[in-house]
Amino acid sequence: MLEPNRKLWLPSRRLVLAGASSAALISALQAGGLNLSQGPIGSCPKGIHAGDGCPGAPAGTPQLPNLLNSYLVRPSWNVAAVDYHVGIPTGTVLTDWQAMTPTSLGNPGGSVSFGPNNVITIGSGSYTFNNIDFSQHGGASLFTNSATAMTFNNCNWAYSTQLTGFTYCIQDQGGAQITVTNCKLDLSNATQPNAFFGHAGPITVTYSHLKNTQQHFFECSRNTNFTGTLTAIIKYNLFDDAVPAAGAHVNYFQVTGTVGTGTVTGTMSVHIEYNTTYQTSAFSRFETVTISNASPALVTLVSGDTAANTNQIKFATTGTLPAPLVPGQIYFVSGSGTSFNISATSGGAAINTTSPGSGTHTASAATPSGEGFQWGPDTATDSWPSPTFLNNTMIAILDGGNFSRSYHFHDGSPSFPVVTGQCNNNYFDPSGAIGTFYPGSTTPACGWTSSGNINMNDGSTITPA
């Protein structure tokens, strides 16, 4: 309850309320820039901390209010999904995606077409999607290669049927500006789509709940026609587990190759700040293999993928492995390529098999495939000035004794460094990960400075090396 003459601090304004009526009070709040879908004033349990996103959070109960209770230390600021709600504001009334028209999306001259497998194709121009329920009718996905901008507010994605042949919830191949605020995307019941965003242009995602992807959360495939600055702003979100499909390489954010051919000459501006990531499901890369009955045994990856010397792998089978191999035991790759030998220890003698075995055999990495956030320059013409990785809270929990994450963060190399990157004040639980920073990345040689990165279990400082 606001009291007369109480000073109300907003993100950029101060209002003085002087005993006005309710209607006048609401008008004053709106004029002052307050989004009335936000949570109640004073609902930031850690007080007001500049930049933490709490004052602008949507109304609702935090998804993981007890997540940080057991740690020795935690961030001093309000943490997304722990101290404030992210996702669709409580009380929002959603509308069926099949009711969308170009006019309802703010572009009467545009086009919206509903295709097979509930793939919605968006035409040229700019579109705004407010309060749309894309979970109806089994779930829907969007594709464009000609829109200039797509803005999503308070929208919901979930899937009860499989949409074969389409990878992303939202896919842009033309360099559109994508803006997502207060949304929920949940792939818990889907094998396709199996990733949230595939984008060739700039993207801003804030206050959103991203749940149970089977592939990358964000996959930036840069269009070679885009020569300006591609900005990615990822703030105040909950990355809520990944439950990967077989063969998946999962990253929270990854910059991949290009759409089209040629050399990337544009500039990347990436800012990943104040997010919460919570990984509890172990995952590995599974491949169908053949294993010869020979001295030494030869393992071949049927897909044509390759393994590197000393990689650790485990086998499973629908029948019986060739003797003396044991399901679930860790073996080491000896050699490299599509076909290789294996040994019981790193650099040890190659194993001989003494029986052919039966059934279909699979191999999986003994450690998880894919880092958390993985991005950075990959060519000499790839420009990354002043990226920021700040104030994130990242947790990886062991799953039945297995790692649920390889590394939390992997960026850059001395060969292609960023320019004045900042990696500061992030809080980690690395107990379910191989490590926090990928070895050799995020160092001064890679263009980064780092400070204040904390292990929440013991309060120690973690320094990239």
Secondary structure, 3 states (H helix, E strand, C coil): CCCCCCEEECCCCEEECCCCCHHHHHHHHHHCCCCCCECCCCCCCCCCCCCCCHHHCECCCCCCCCCCCCCCCCCCCCCECCCECCCCCCCCCCEEHHHCCCCCCCCCCCCEEECHHHEEEECCEEEEEECEECCHHHCCEEEECCEEEEEEECCEECCCCCCCCCCEEEEECCCCEEEEECCEEECCCCCCCCEEEEECCCEEEECCEEEEECCCCEEEEEECCCCCEEEEEEECCEEEEECCCCCCCCCCEEEEEEECCCCCCCEEEEEEECCEEEECCCCCCEEEEEECCCCCCCEEECCCCCECCCCEEEEEECCECCCCCCCCCCEEEECCECEEEEECCCCCCECCCCCCCECCEEEEECCCCCCCEEECCCCCCCECECCEEECCEEEECCECCECCEEEEEEECECCECCECEEEECCEEECCCEEEEECCCCCCHHHCEEEECCEECCCCCECCCC
